[in-house]
């Protein structure tokens, strides 16, 4: 068990390192010059001098050979020195810590809404699978997965903000402003999760222990809740890392549509401004979150289902 944990930790570190290397390489080949943008901003609209540009390049280490830039950036990142934003001049760690709580709140809310919705859909679709209602509901998850996130957000804004005037359309001031973004982000999560739950429940419903439970006099609802539904826990838990990764990726679109300050919108702004240090930090942090959650699921799964210990 200890050896397996150490191997997965090493693999996780390798994944994060590969992501760091890939993003670093992409930033170096992207068109546009962030130093020139920063110099233009410092010059307040005037043309920056070559001396100013050269000074900024030296400040950010962009005047050195590429391999030196990489090793320096990697060493600084490991030590927790993630540099400063090329655009704002603020420390990247401060910028991320300011944006992370809003995104965490949004992602957690979306995961809760998505999980509850997915369970209801899976339960209805598998309780009496031959019924018309079950067949119709069984098609909903694939539809939810295929809906464009930005289109869902725009429709919700049009209906509930501009049409019914029930909820704010933009911003992140209070719980009311979280409702529409969380629902928007929860739509694909619910669809993906419902498909996994439906598959697990259908497999469990065909197992002999379900017949035994019915033979003991348990009602159909009790059997489905106590015996069939729990069988979907392990595959659902295994998908947690993917779901969180999907939520973080979807936050880029959702926070932009709803003008929420968060990690997703920060990433979008960094890409638009060619702000390399911020882009590098946001992507690597997101990858690290994914790796940590995946490892945590691998460690928890054997405790919930002893059958998983065979492959752990």
VOPAGU-2260 file (C-alpha; in pm, 1 decimal, decimal comma):
REM VOPAGU-2260
SITE   aa  ch    i         X         Y         Z
SITE  UNK   A    0       0,0       0,0       0,0
SITE  UNK   A    1     281,0     241,0      93,5
SITE  UNK   A    2     468,2     159,0    -225,4
SITE  UNK   A    3     153,3     219,1    -433,2
SITE  UNK   A    4      99,7     556,2    -265,3
SITE  UNK   A    5     459,1     660,2    -326,6
SITE  UNK   A    6     436,6     555,8    -691,0
SITE  UNK   A    7     118,8     757,3    -739,9
SITE  UNK   A    8     271,0    1056,0    -564,4
SITE  UNK   A    9     567,7    1034,6    -798,9
SITE  UNK   A   10     335,0    1006,2   -1096,0
SITE  UNK   A   11     138,9    1308,1    -973,2
SITE  UNK   A   12     454,7    1514,4    -939,1
SITE  UNK   A   13     552,0    1404,9   -1289,3
SITE  UNK   A   14     215,5    1517,9   -1427,9
SITE  UNK   A   15     243,4    1859,8   -1264,2
SITE  UNK   A   16     600,8    1891,9   -1388,6
SITE  UNK   A   17     494,4    1800,0   -1741,5
SITE  UNK   A   18     215,9    2058,6   -1729,7
SITE  UNK   A   19     464,1    2321,8   -1610,2
SITE  UNK   A   20     703,0    2236,0   -1893,9
SITE  UNK   A   21     428,7    2236,9   -2157,5
SITE  UNK   A   22     283,4    2570,5   -2047,8
SITE  UNK   A   23     631,4    2724,5   -2026,1
SITE  UNK   A   24     704,4    2610,8   -2382,3
SITE  UNK   A   25     369,5    2734,6   -2514,6
SITE  UNK   A   26     421,9    3076,1   -2356,8
SITE  UNK   A   27     751,3    3110,5   -2537,8
SITE  UNK   A   28     603,0    3042,8   -2882,6
SITE  UNK   A   29     281,0    3240,3   -2850,2
SITE  UNK   A   30     263,7    3553,5   -3067,0
SITE  UNK   A   31     280,3    3886,3   -2887,6
SITE  UNK   A   32     528,4    4041,7   -2649,9
SITE  UNK   A   33     408,9    4087,7   -2288,7
SITE  UNK   A   34     710,2    4306,1   -2207,2
SITE  UNK   A   35     615,7    4550,8   -2481,0
SITE  UNK   A   36     259,7    4556,9   -2346,8
SITE  UNK   A   37     385,5    4627,5   -1996,5
SITE  UNK   A   38     621,4    4895,2   -2128,8
SITE  UNK   A   39     335,4    5062,8   -2314,6
SITE  UNK   A   40     130,6    5061,0   -1994,9
SITE  UNK   A   41     419,2    5214,8   -1798,6
SITE  UNK   A   42     467,0    5478,9   -2064,3
SITE  UNK   A   43     102,3    5591,6   -2021,6
SITE  UNK   A   44      26,7    5569,8   -2390,5
SITE  UNK   A   45     359,9    5697,7   -2520,0
SITE  UNK   A   46     607,5    5492,1   -2716,0
SITE  UNK   A   47     843,7    5313,0   -2473,7
SITE  UNK   A   48    1214,8    5347,6   -2526,2
SITE  UNK   A   49    1437,2    5053,7   -2607,9
SITE  UNK   A   50    1609,8    5106,1   -2273,7
SITE  UNK   A   51    1278,8    5063,1   -2092,2
SITE  UNK   A   52    1201,0    4742,9   -2282,2
SITE  UNK   A   53    1551,5    4608,7   -2218,7
SITE  UNK   A   54    1521,1    4686,0   -1847,1
SITE  UNK   A   55    1190,4    4500,3   -1825,2
SITE  UNK   A   56    1332,1    4201,3   -2010,5
SITE  UNK   A   57    1620,1    4187,7   -1763,9
SITE  UNK   A   58    1377,6    4226,3   -1472,4
SITE  UNK   A   59    1174,0    3924,1   -1583,7
SITE  UNK   A   60    1479,3    3724,9   -1694,3
SITE  UNK   A   61    1373,2    3717,5   -2060,0
SITE  UNK   A   62    1714,8    3828,1   -2181,7
SITE  UNK   A   63    1877,5    3499,1   -2079,1
SITE  UNK   A   64    1897,9    3171,6   -2278,3
SITE  UNK   A   65    1580,1    2967,8   -2283,9
SITE  UNK   A   66    1718,3    2678,8   -2079,0
SITE  UNK   A   67    1826,8    2918,9   -1805,6
SITE  UNK   A   68    1482,5    3078,5   -1805,0
SITE  UNK   A   69    1324,2    2735,5   -1766,2
SITE  UNK   A   70    1547,6    2616,6   -1482,1
SITE  UNK   A   71    1513,0    2947,1   -1298,3
SITE  UNK   A   72    1134,9    2949,3   -1339,3
SITE  UNK   A   73    1109,5    2586,5   -1224,7
SITE  UNK   A   74    1326,2    2645,1    -919,5
SITE  UNK   A   75    1137,4    2959,8    -822,5
SITE  UNK   A   76     803,6    2783,7    -867,5
SITE  UNK   A   77     906,0    2492,7    -643,8
SITE  UNK   A   78    1017,5    2739,1    -375,5
SITE  UNK   A   79     683,2    2920,0    -393,1
SITE  UNK   A   80     815,9    3228,4    -571,0
SITE  UNK   A   81     575,2    3252,2    -863,8
SITE  UNK   A   82     690,4    3592,7    -978,2
SITE  UNK   A   83     489,0    3904,3   -1048,7
SITE  UNK   A   84     225,3    3984,2   -1306,0
SITE  UNK   A   85     373,0    4142,9   -1617,0
SITE  UNK   A   86      61,3    4358,1   -1655,1
SITE  UNK   A   87     -23,9    4464,7   -1298,7
SITE  UNK   A   88     310,5    4422,7   -1124,8
SITE  UNK   A   89     137,0    4243,9    -834,6
SITE  UNK   A   90     275,5    3916,7    -691,2
SITE  UNK   A   91     116,6    3619,3    -863,5
SITE  UNK   A   92      55,3    3441,1    -532,0
SITE  UNK   A   93    -145,3    3737,6    -402,9
SITE  UNK   A   94    -344,1    3754,0    -725,9
SITE  UNK   A   95    -426,5    3382,4    -709,7
SITE  UNK   A   96    -520,8    3389,8    -341,2
SITE  UNK   A   97    -759,0    3677,9    -411,3
SITE  UNK   A   98    -926,2    3492,7    -698,8
SITE  UNK   A   99    -930,4    3137,5    -560,9
SITE  UNK   A  100   -1208,2    3169,7    -295,4
SITE  UNK   A  101   -1464,0    3292,5    -548,8
SITE  UNK   A  102   -1386,5    3008,8    -790,0
SITE  UNK   A  103   -1386,5    2750,4    -509,7
SITE  UNK   A  104   -1728,9    2874,1    -397,6
SITE  UNK   A  105   -1860,7    2855,5    -752,4
SITE  UNK   A  106   -1713,2    2510,3    -823,8
SITE  UNK   A  107   -1834,6    2362,2    -493,2
SITE  UNK   A  108   -2185,9    2498,3    -544,3
SITE  UNK   A  109   -2194,1    2362,1    -899,0
SITE  UNK   A  110   -2074,1    2019,0    -784,7
SITE  UNK   A  111   -2342,6    2000,7    -514,3
SITE  UNK   A  112   -2618,9    2108,8    -752,7
SITE  UNK   A  113   -2487,5    1874,9   -1021,5
SITE  UNK   A  114   -2463,6    1576,4    -784,0
SITE  UNK   A  115   -2818,5    1622,5    -650,8
SITE  UNK   A  116   -2959,9    1667,0   -1000,9
SITE  UNK   A  117   -2766,0    1366,7   -1130,3
SITE  UNK   A  118   -2892,5    1143,8    -849,4
SITE  UNK   A  119   -3254,8    1240,2    -915,6
SITE  UNK   A  120   -3217,0    1176,2   -1288,8
SITE  UNK   A  121   -3040,0     842,7   -1237,0
SITE  UNK   A  122   -3291,5     728,5    -976,7
SITE  UNK   A  123   -3592,9     807,4   -1197,0
SITE  UNK   A  124   -3429,3     655,2   -1505,0
SITE  UNK   A  125   -3345,1     325,1   -1333,0
SITE  UNK   A  126   -3628,7     280,9   -1080,9
SITE  UNK   A  127   -3870,2     147,0   -1341,1
SITE  UNK   A  128   -3657,9     137,8   -1654,9
SITE  UNK   A  129   -3929,8       9,5   -1884,2
SITE  UNK   A  130   -4161,4     305,1   -1817,9
SITE  UNK   A  131   -4204,2     599,7   -2052,6
SITE  UNK   A  132   -4089,4     848,7   -1788,4
SITE  UNK   A  133   -3770,6     652,3   -1726,2
SITE  UNK   A  134   -3692,4     637,5   -2097,2
SITE  UNK   A  135   -3745,0    1010,6   -2142,8
SITE  UNK   A  136   -3541,5    1100,1   -1834,2
SITE  UNK   A  137   -3267,0     863,0   -1946,3
SITE  UNK   A  138   -3205,1    1086,0   -2249,3
SITE  UNK   A  139   -3162,1    1404,2   -2046,2
SITE  UNK   A  140   -2800,4    1349,4   -1929,8
SITE  UNK   A  141   -2659,5    1327,8   -2282,3
SITE  UNK   A  142   -2848,0    1644,3   -2369,4
SITE  UNK   A  143   -2707,0    1829,5   -2069,4
SITE  UNK   A  144   -2352,0    1729,0   -2159,6
SITE  UNK   A  145   -2391,6    1856,2   -2516,2
SITE  UNK   A  146   -2525,1    2201,9   -2423,0
SITE  UNK   A  147   -2268,9    2483,9   -2468,1
SITE  UNK   A  148   -2193,5    2639,7   -2130,5
SITE  UNK   A  149   -2195,6    2996,7   -2255,7
SITE  UNK   A  150   -2534,7    2945,6   -2423,2
SITE  UNK   A  151   -2684,3    2806,5   -2101,6
SITE  UNK   A  152   -2554,7    3107,9   -1911,3
SITE  UNK   A  153   -2693,7    3356,3   -2161,8
SITE  UNK   A  154   -3035,7    3187,9   -2157,0
SITE  UNK   A  155   -3046,9    3191,9   -1776,9
SITE  UNK   A  156   -2952,0    3560,2   -1772,8
SITE  UNK   A  157   -3218,3    3644,3   -2028,1
SITE  UNK   A  158   -3494,5    3452,9   -1846,5
SITE  UNK   A  159   -3423,7    3500,4   -1475,1
SITE  UNK   A  160   -3236,2    3831,8   -1472,4
SITE  UNK   A  161   -3370,7    4039,3   -1759,7
SITE  UNK   A  162   -3708,7    3867,6   -1799,9
SITE  UNK   A  163   -3830,6    3779,7   -1450,0
SITE  UNK   A  164   -3594,1    4010,6   -1257,6
SITE  UNK   A  165   -3543,5    3744,6    -991,6
SITE  UNK   A  166   -3165,4    3723,8    -980,6
SITE  UNK   A  167   -2871,7    3951,0   -1067,4
SITE  UNK   A  168   -2715,1    3899,7   -1406,4
SITE  UNK   A  169   -2358,4    3992,4   -1326,7
SITE  UNK   A  170   -2110,9    4031,6   -1042,0
SITE  UNK   A  171   -2029,4    3832,0    -731,3
SITE  UNK   A  172   -2196,2    4026,2    -452,6
SITE  UNK   A  173   -2381,6    3790,2    -219,9
SITE  UNK   A  174   -2547,3    3449,5    -251,1
SITE  UNK   A  175   -2805,0    3564,0    -505,7
SITE  UNK   A  176   -2533,2    3642,8    -759,7
SITE  UNK   A  177   -2399,3    3287,2    -723,6
SITE  UNK   A  178   -2720,2    3108,4    -823,0
SITE  UNK   A  179   -2716,0    3152,8   -1201,4
SITE  UNK   A  180   -2339,1    3090,8   -1245,3
SITE  UNK   A  181   -2357,2    2779,5   -1026,2
SITE  UNK   A  182   -2651,8    2638,4   -1220,7
SITE  UNK   A  183   -2474,8    2713,2   -1550,0
SITE  UNK   A  184   -2162,4    2530,8   -1439,0
SITE  UNK   A  185   -2366,5    2246,4   -1287,6
SITE  UNK   A  186   -2543,9    2158,7   -1614,8
SITE  UNK   A  187   -2259,3    1960,4   -1781,3
SITE  UNK   A  188   -2150,8    1822,7   -1442,9
SITE  UNK   A  189   -2501,4    1686,1   -1380,2
SITE  UNK   A  190   -2514,8    1529,2   -1725,4
SITE  UNK   A  191   -2178,2    1356,2   -1695,4
SITE  UNK   A  192   -2243,1    1241,6   -1339,1
SITE  UNK   A  193   -2592,9    1115,0   -1418,1
SITE  UNK   A  194   -2456,5     893,1   -1695,3
SITE  UNK   A  195   -2211,8     732,8   -1450,0
SITE  UNK   A  196   -2478,8     687,2   -1181,8
SITE  UNK   A  197   -2727,6     538,5   -1427,0
SITE  UNK   A  198   -2472,9     284,6   -1545,9
SITE  UNK   A  199   -2383,1     185,4   -1189,4
SITE  UNK   A  200   -2745,8     155,5   -1080,0
SITE  UNK   A  201   -2841,4     -55,7   -1381,9
SITE  UNK   A  202   -2556,8    -296,5   -1314,5
SITE  UNK   A  203   -2647,0    -318,0    -945,7
SITE  UNK   A  204   -3014,7    -377,2   -1019,2
SITE  UNK   A  205   -2922,1    -700,3   -1198,9
SITE  UNK   A  206   -2720,0    -836,8    -906,0
SITE  UNK   A  207   -2852,9   -1128,1    -691,8
SITE  UNK   A  208   -2846,5    -926,4    -368,9
SITE  UNK   A  209   -3126,7    -709,9    -505,8
SITE  UNK   A  210   -3349,2   -1016,7    -544,4
SITE  UNK   A  211   -3257,5   -1124,7    -192,3
SITE  UNK   A  212   -3355,6    -785,0     -53,5
SITE  UNK   A  213   -3692,8    -804,1    -228,9
SITE  UNK   A  214   -3746,1   -1158,1    -104,5
SITE  UNK   A  215   -3702,6   -1032,1     251,8
SITE  UNK   A  216   -3998,0    -800,2     201,3
SITE  UNK   A  217   -3827,5    -468,3     125,0
SITE  UNK   A  218   -4024,4    -231,6     -94,8
SITE  UNK   A  219   -3902,8    -136,6    -440,4
SITE  UNK   A  220   -3818,3     216,5    -325,6
SITE  UNK   A  221   -3623,8      87,6     -24,5
SITE  UNK   A  222   -3431,5    -160,2    -238,9
SITE  UNK   A  223   -3340,6     110,0    -488,8
SITE  UNK   A  224   -3230,0     356,1    -222,0
SITE  UNK   A  225   -3048,6     118,9      13,4
SITE  UNK   A  226   -2899,1    -136,1    -225,1
SITE  UNK   A  227   -2900,7     -15,2    -586,0
SITE  UNK   A  228   -2811,2     352,6    -544,4
SITE  UNK   A  229   -2505,2     298,7    -316,8
SITE  UNK   A  230   -2350,0      83,0    -588,6
SITE  UNK   A  231   -2298,9     399,1    -793,3
SITE  UNK   A  232   -2084,7     561,7    -521,3
SITE  UNK   A  233   -1748,5     416,2    -625,4
SITE  UNK   A  234   -1764,5     499,8    -999,1
SITE  UNK   A  235   -1903,9     841,8    -910,0
SITE  UNK   A  236   -1624,3     902,6    -661,1
SITE  UNK   A  237   -1369,0     790,6    -917,6
SITE  UNK   A  238   -1492,7    1063,0   -1150,8
SITE  UNK   A  239   -1441,5    1336,4    -889,7
SITE  UNK   A  240   -1105,6    1445,1   -1026,8
SITE  UNK   A  241   -1244,7    1473,6   -1379,8
SITE  UNK   A  242   -1548,1    1663,6   -1252,0
SITE  UNK   A  243   -1337,5    1914,4   -1060,2
SITE  UNK   A  244   -1114,1    1958,7   -1363,7
SITE  UNK   A  245   -1421,8    2015,3   -1576,8
SITE  UNK   A  246   -1556,9    2265,5   -1324,6
SITE  UNK   A  247   -1229,3    2459,8   -1322,6
SITE  UNK   A  248   -1222,8    2463,7   -1702,9
SITE  UNK   A  249   -1587,3    2567,9   -1719,1
SITE  UNK   A  250   -1520,8    2846,7   -1468,8
SITE  UNK   A  251   -1327,5    3032,0   -1739,6
SITE  UNK   A  252   -1645,0    3061,7   -1947,8
SITE  UNK   A  253   -1890,5    3106,3   -1660,6
SITE  UNK   A  254   -1693,7    3376,0   -1479,2
SITE  UNK   A  255   -1647,5    3562,3   -1805,0
SITE  UNK   A  256   -2018,3    3545,4   -1895,3
SITE  UNK   A  257   -2130,4    3653,9   -1547,6
SITE  UNK   A  258   -1841,4    3899,1   -1488,3
SITE  UNK   A  259   -1731,6    3723,2   -1170,3
SITE  UNK   A  260   -1385,5    3775,6   -1027,7
SITE  UNK   A  261   -1221,9    3435,5    -998,7
SITE  UNK   A  262    -955,1    3198,5   -1119,7
SITE  UNK   A  263   -1129,2    3137,1   -1451,6
SITE  UNK   A  264   -1168,6    3502,1   -1538,9
SITE  UNK   A  265    -814,3    3569,0   -1419,6
SITE  UNK   A  266    -691,1    3302,8   -1663,4
SITE  UNK   A  267    -890,4    3457,4   -1947,8
SITE  UNK   A  268    -751,4    3802,5   -1874,2
SITE  UNK   A  269    -397,3    3666,3   -1847,6
SITE  UNK   A  270    -428,7    3497,2   -2186,7
SITE  UNK   A  271    -563,5    3815,9   -2346,1
SITE  UNK   A  272    -281,9    4023,2   -2195,5
SITE  UNK   A  273      -5,2    3764,9   -2256,5
SITE  UNK   A  274      63,6    3767,8   -1882,2
SITE  UNK   A  275     293,8    3465,5   -1868,4
SITE  UNK   A  276     353,1    3433,6   -1490,9
SITE  UNK   A  277     -19,7    3443,2   -1415,3
SITE  UNK   A  278    -103,9    3199,9   -1696,4
SITE  UNK   A  279     164,9    2957,3   -1581,4
SITE  UNK   A  280      53,4    2968,6   -1218,3
SITE  UNK   A  281    -318,9    2927,2   -1285,0
SITE  UNK   A  282    -274,2    2627,7   -1516,2
SITE  UNK   A  283     -22,0    2452,0   -1291,6
SITE  UNK   A  284    -233,8    2511,3    -979,3
SITE  UNK   A  285    -538,1    2369,6   -1158,3
SITE  UNK   A  286    -336,0    2063,5   -1261,2
SITE  UNK   A  287    -211,7    2020,7    -903,9
SITE  UNK   A  288    -568,8    2032,5    -769,8
SITE  UNK   A  289    -669,1    1764,1   -1018,9
SITE  UNK   A  290    -375,0    1541,9    -918,8
SITE  UNK   A  291    -437,8    1581,3    -545,5
SITE  UNK   A  292    -807,8    1499,2    -576,7
SITE  UNK   A  293    -738,1    1197,5    -796,2
SITE  UNK   A  294    -487,3    1066,9    -540,9
SITE  UNK   A  295    -732,6    1128,1    -256,8
SITE  UNK   A  296   -1000,8     931,4    -441,4
SITE  UNK   A  297    -757,8     644,1    -496,9
SITE  UNK   A  298    -684,9     635,4    -123,5
SITE  UNK   A  299   -1047,8     659,8     -11,5
SITE  UNK   A  300   -1196,1     410,2    -257,6
SITE  UNK   A  301   -1055,5      96,2     -84,1
SITE  UNK   A  302   -1202,8     214,3     245,5
SITE  UNK   A  303   -1549,1     239,3      90,6
SITE  UNK   A  304   -1533,0     -67,4    -133,5
SITE  UNK   A  305   -1294,9    -352,3     -30,4
SITE  UNK   A  306   -1300,2    -480,2    -390,0
SITE  UNK   A  307   -1093,1    -177,2    -487,8
SITE  UNK   A  308    -805,7    -297,3    -267,9
SITE  UNK   A  309    -720,6    -559,4    -525,7
SITE  UNK   A  310    -605,6    -291,5    -770,3
SITE  UNK   A  311    -464,1     -49,2    -512,1
